[in-house]
């Protein structure tokens, strides 16, 4: 989805809010699904590894998302999309 520039209309605000809510719900579901997925030895107190692993996964995903959106905002598009120069 390419970011559109222009004034924020009520419909665009609703769409952005729905994307944020969807991301929060999806992230929460992934968190509960992955809980205790990285820590296999609770008797040794390795529960913290789950939170460290999930934090790393979220940080990498956020980094990739930010880099991709900065690239799209700069006007660089994917190679498989039609180009106006062709």
HELIX and SHEET records of a PDB file:
HELIX    1   1 UNK A   10  UNK A   34  1                                  25    
HELIX    2   2 UNK A   42  UNK A   44  5                                   3    
HELIX    3   3 UNK A   47  UNK A   73  1                                  27    
END                                                                             
